[in-house]
Structure formats: structure tokens, C-alpha cells
């Protein structure tokens, strides 16, 4: 729905239309009196949030120059982590209704801000509004900038896409079906496999366990530390790591950060699971020990270190780059549709990940759940090395239409 609406009405307009109901969902949460009402507001908020996340990434990818595209895309994760830190901090002092009321202001701020920004030049050229695209580029690059070459590149790319579509419309039915299969394979399937693969490993890496069940997990593994304080500390480190990612993503490159991120995540998750296993095995023995109350909490630094390493690694690579590639890999004529598909798949994985954590914990124990997440992160490392292309410094139009041939990079 969001992909089709963005192609029909523009990225900017759909962003503004999705912001208002998102705020309404939080306001309705404050007055919810039943589980059914909470589910309805959660569905509405999640629906709008997925649209905002996807279109924000597409918008930033289409308006930014290659040298700073990664950095600007990382800003999305930075402000997201600011929101998490804000929620954890004030959530320690407010009840859930007051917290929901505070959060409802954020989408309204987005709605007001979107009114003052232009539509993306790529979309304007695609819809035949070249003069507006020129003005949009001047607004984005500065009034004294020479944007003629950039506009010409966008026009060339859009013209090639339109010619391709016209050739499809002139074919017979049998030729069209065969051509559509080839077109889907060469221009859409490759980016979908890469982005959805990354989202699978990102969502099932254990990050949602720490986000949604942070306080209960910390209660089980921390002996003397305040679990709310630990959650706030982790959110703060997550914010700092996201800022560092924004600085490195356009200098080091996407692929090296993804590899380092996956390695550190695997090690941290395995370490956290091992500590949880140690705690579970020795819990009864320590309760019987008369010295237990004197030694409680002395090893809290071990799980905290594992969580912090995981948080830094996840925020440096796997989290921001997975979303960045959604905005980079899809060709222009499929960018809204492809990004919508990848985003929908991502949130489906997020839903399954959150719902299955409790089941994993009951079936495997807390330690087994995190060992499972560690093995998934190892699988993510293999996927990154074998399947993910490097897009550092490449213009979207440069990648758009021949870049798909490099989606299985030679290592």
C-alpha cells in the first residue's frame, strides 16, 4: 500500500499523511481500557511507523549525494535511538499512559517538518515535472549550485526506465510473460533477496530481545544492578555507536562494517548466553551459600559488557546498513514498491522475533535462546560475505540499471 501510494502521490505527501494517524494511535493508547483497544492502537501505530520508516529511508537516499548518503541514512537510526533512550529514561518515572502521551508529540513534529521540505528530484522527473525537480535540487544543494549535470543524469536514468517499460507494453502476451520473468529476476529479485536476507539476520539477532524484554532479562542476569539503570545505559551506548556509524559508513564502507558487526555480535551473544547458563547452573548452589548476600552482583560487569559489545556492534553495522541498502539497491521504477516489500518483510520478522523469544526461553532456557541468536549471527556473517555488494560512493543512478549484475560480488 505504501509503495503504491508513494509512486502515485510522492514520498513527501505520503510521509505527511502517515504522521498524523501515528500520533493519533499514541493518543488513543492513553485512553485504552481493554486489551482489544491496545491491540488496535498498536496495529495502527505499527502500520504508520512502518510507512514512515520505509519512506524516510527512500527519501534520504534519493535526495543525498553519494559522499554523504550513508551518513544521512545513519541519522535515521541515531534519532531512533534517541527516542529509545528518551522512552527508557522517562519510562522509569512515568506510568505507561503518561509515556504514550509524551511520545504522541513526535509524529506531530514530523508532520510539521515535512511541510517545509521538497519532493525528491527523482520522483519529480519520473512524473514529468522537470522544472520542479530543478527547483528541488537547488533547494537541496544550495541556490548557487550547478545542478544541471545531476538533473541530466536523473533524466537519462528515468528515460531508460520508461523506454524499457514501453518495450514491454509492445510485446505479445507470451513474450511479455517471459520478459517479465527475466525483468523480475534481473532488476527486482536480486535486491529483494539481499535486503530481505539482511533483515532476517538483523531481526533474529537478539536485538529485539534486548529492546522489548530488557528489564526482565537484566533482572535474571544482574544480581545487584538496577535493571532500569542498565537499560538506560545500554540505550545511551546505542546512541553513541549510531553516531560513530554515521561517521564511518561513508569512509570505511558498508561491507567492512557489516562483517565486523556480525563477528562482534556473535561473540557477545555467545558470551551472554554462557553467563546466563553459568548463573542458572549455580543459582541454587549460591542461594544455599551463606556468603551469597555478600557476593551478589560482583559479576554484573560480565553480562553488562556482553550487552554493551552487542549493542555497539549492532548499531555500527547490521542495524543502520540493512535499512540503508533498502534505499540504495532498488532501481528507481521499483524503489517504492521494492522498499515497501522489504520493509513489510522486516516488520514481519520483527513480529515473529518478539513473539518467539518467550517460547525460545521456555524451550531452551535464557542461555539457549541467546546461543541460538549467536548462531544466527554467524549465518548472517556468511550471508554478508557471500551475497552483499559494496555500494560506498556509488550514485543511485550509477547503480540503476546495471548494478544488479554485481549483487553476487566476487570475493
URRA-V66689 format. One record per pair of residues at least 12 apart in sequence whose C-alpha atoms are under 8 Angstrom apart, sorted by the first residue. I is the first residue (numbers start at 1). GAP is how many residues later the second one is. If there is no record, write none. Layout:
i-><I	I>
gap-><GAP	GAP>
This chain:
i-><1	2	2	2	2	2	3	3	3	3	3	3	4	4	6	6	7	7	7	10	10	11	11	11	11	11	11	12	12	12	12	12	12	15	15	15	15	15	15	16	16	16	16	17	18	18	18	18	19	19	19	19	19	19	20	20	20	21	21	21	22	22	22	22	22	22	23	23	23	23	23	23	24	25	25	25	25	25	26	26	26	26	26	26	27	27	27	28	29	29	29	29	30	30	30	30	30	31	50	50	50	51	54	54	54	55	56	57	57	57	57	57	57	58	58	58	58	58	59	60	60	60	61	61	61	61	61	62	62	62	62	62	63	63	63	65	66	66	66	66	66	67	67	68	69	70	70	70	70	70	71	71	71	71	71	71	72	73	73	73	74	74	74	74	74	74	74	75	75	75	77	77	77	78	78	78	81	81	81	81	82	84	85	85	85	85	87	87	88	88	88	88	89	92	118	118	119	119	120	120	121	121	121	121	121	122	122	122	125	125	125	126	133	134	134	134	137	153	154	157	157	157	158	158	161	161	186	186	187	187	187	187	188	188	188	188	190	190	191	191	191	191	192	192	192	194	194	194	195	195	195	195	196	196	196	197	198	198	198	198	198	199	199	199	199	199	200	200	201	201	201	201	202	202	202	202	203	203	203	203	204	204	204	204	204	205	205	205	205	205	206	206	206	207	207	208	208	208	209	209	209	212	214	214	215	215	215	218	221	221	221	221	221	222	222	222	223	223	223	223	223	224	224	224	224	225	225	230	234	234	234	237	237	237	238	238	238	239	241	241	241	241	241	242	242	242	242	244	245	245	245	245	250	250	253	253	253	254	254	254	254	254	255	255	255	255	255	257	257	257	258	258	258	258	258	259	259	259	259	260	260	261	261	261	261	261	262	262	262	262	262	262	262	262	263	263	263	264	264	264	265	265	265	265	265	265	266	266	266	266	266	267	268	268	268	268	268	269	269	269	269	269	269	269	270	270	270	271	271	272	272	272	272	272	272	273	273	273	273	273	273	274	274	275	275	275	276	276	277	277	277	326	326	327	328	328	329	329	329	330	331	331	331	332	357	385	386	386	386	387	387	387	388	388	388	389	389	389	389>
gap-><339	12	49	334	335	338	333	334	335	336	337	338	332	333	49	330	116	329	330	109	113	44	47	48	108	109	112	47	102	105	106	107	108	36	37	40	41	96	99	94	95	98	99	94	30	31	33	34	29	33	88	89	91	92	87	88	91	23	24	27	22	23	26	27	82	85	22	81	82	83	84	85	80	16	17	19	20	79	15	19	74	75	77	78	73	74	77	13	12	13	68	71	66	67	68	70	71	66	293	294	297	289	285	286	289	281	20	16	19	266	267	269	270	268	269	277	278	281	61	12	13	267	12	263	266	267	335	58	59	60	265	334	57	58	77	330	326	327	328	329	330	183	326	182	181	176	179	180	254	322	174	175	176	177	178	179	174	173	247	251	168	169	171	172	246	247	250	167	168	171	165	242	243	161	164	165	154	157	158	161	157	151	147	150	151	154	12	16	140	143	144	147	143	136	18	21	14	17	13	16	12	13	15	16	30	32	36	210	29	30	33	32	18	13	14	17	14	244	243	240	243	244	174	175	171	172	218	219	143	144	214	217	142	143	146	150	214	217	138	139	213	216	146	149	150	193	194	213	127	130	131	147	146	149	150	186	120	124	182	185	186	123	143	146	147	150	146	149	175	176	178	179	116	117	120	178	143	146	147	150	145	146	149	169	172	60	168	169	171	172	63	164	167	104	107	142	145	146	144	145	148	142	13	17	12	13	16	12	54	55	58	79	82	75	78	81	73	74	75	76	77	72	73	74	76	72	75	74	73	74	77	71	74	75	73	74	77	76	70	71	72	74	75	70	73	74	78	72	70	71	72	75	142	143	137	138	139	63	67	136	137	138	129	130	133	134	135	59	60	61	59	60	63	123	126	58	122	125	126	53	57	52	53	55	56	57	51	52	55	56	115	116	118	119	114	115	118	45	46	49	44	45	48	49	109	112	107	108	109	111	112	107	38	39	41	42	106	37	38	41	101	102	104	105	100	101	104	32	35	30	31	34	35	95	98	93	94	95	96	97	98	93	97	27	28	92	90	91	89	90	91	13	16	12	63	68	67	70	75	70	68	69	70	68	12	26	22	23	25	20	21	22	19	20	21	17	18	19	20>
